[in-house]
Amino acid sequence: VQLQASGGGLVQAGGSLRLSCAVPGMILSTFWQTDFTWYRQAPGRERELVIGISRDGSTNYGDSVKGRFTISRDNARKKVYLQMNSLKTEDSATYYCNARRSGMDFWGEGTQVTVSS
């Protein structure tokens, strides 16, 4: 399963970015049954959970992004979106999309987000 993350870039503190995670090779019915999570990893730090959305649409958030980040999924387009608002310099990291189905994890290559002060 190939996950394609995109949308990263350089933004000033207080700005917004929207990341996308596309899974073009997954059949639609499988996509519906898959949970998705965004993780991030900054240099010298462990990978941390940012935000996730389950197959039923329920979401879970890392404490540091509550109220600023939202996640959504477009099952028809087989995409997951991460809307990031009120970005802070500490949000700078490589963001990774994870798909989990039937106990198996799939990862895409990350997309870099840099927030300048």
C-alpha positions in Angstrom: 0.0 0.0 0.0 1.5 3.3 -1.1 0.6 6.4 0.8 1.4 9.8 -0.8 1.7 12.7 1.6 1.9 16.2 0.2 1.2 19.8 1.1 4.2 20.6 3.3 6.2 23.7 3.0 7.4 26.8 4.7 4.9 29.0 6.6 5.1 31.8 9.1 4.0 31.3 12.7 0.3 31.8 12.9 -0.3 30.6 9.4 -2.0 27.5 8.0 -1.2 24.5 5.9 -3.2 21.6 4.6 -1.6 18.3 4.2 -3.0 15.5 2.1 -2.5 11.8 2.2 -3.6 10.0 -0.9 -3.8 6.2 -1.3 -4.4 5.7 -5.0 -3.6 2.0 -5.1 -6.1 1.0 -2.4 -9.5 -0.2 -3.5 -12.4 1.9 -2.2 -14.0 -0.7 0.1 -10.6 -1.2 1.8 -10.1 2.5 2.2 -13.4 2.7 4.1 -12.1 0.1 6.5 -8.8 1.8 7.2 -7.9 4.0 10.1 -5.5 6.9 9.3 -3.2 8.8 11.6 -0.7 11.6 11.1 2.5 11.4 13.0 5.4 13.9 13.0 9.0 13.7 13.8 11.4 16.6 14.4 15.1 16.2 14.3 16.4 14.6 17.5 12.9 13.8 18.8 10.8 10.7 18.8 7.9 10.3 16.3 4.7 11.5 17.9 1.1 11.1 17.2 -0.5 14.2 15.8 -4.1 13.3 14.9 -6.0 10.3 13.7 -9.3 9.4 12.2 -10.9 6.0 12.3 -13.0 4.3 9.8 -16.2 5.5 11.5 -15.0 9.1 11.5 -14.1 9.4 15.1 -10.9 11.4 15.8 -8.2 11.5 18.4 -5.7 14.2 18.9 -2.3 14.8 20.4 -2.5 17.3 23.2 -0.3 19.8 21.5 -2.6 20.3 18.5 -6.0 20.3 20.1 -8.0 23.3 18.9 -5.6 24.0 16.0 -5.5 20.9 13.8 -8.3 19.0 12.3 -8.4 15.8 10.3 -10.9 14.7 7.7 -11.3 12.0 5.1 -12.8 11.8 1.7 -13.6 8.2 1.2 -14.7 8.7 -2.4 -11.3 10.3 -3.4 -9.3 8.0 -1.0 -7.7 10.9 0.7 -7.1 12.1 4.2 -6.5 15.7 5.0 -4.8 17.4 7.9 -5.7 21.1 8.3 -3.2 22.9 10.5 -4.1 26.4 11.7 -2.3 28.7 14.1 1.0 27.0 13.4 3.8 27.4 15.9 7.5 27.0 15.4 7.4 23.8 17.4 5.1 22.3 14.8 8.1 22.1 12.5 8.7 18.5 11.6 8.4 15.9 9.0 4.8 14.7 8.9 4.0 11.1 8.1 0.7 9.5 7.1 0.0 6.1 8.6 -2.7 3.6 7.5 -3.8 0.8 9.8 -6.0 -2.1 8.7 -6.4 -5.5 10.2 -3.4 -4.9 12.5 -1.1 -4.0 9.7 0.6 -0.6 9.5 1.5 1.2 6.3 3.6 4.3 6.1 4.2 6.9 3.4 7.2 9.1 2.9 6.9 12.2 4.9 6.3 15.8 4.0 8.3 18.5 5.6 6.6 21.4 7.5 8.7 24.3 8.6 7.2 27.1 10.6 9.3 30.3 10.8 9.0 32.8 13.6 
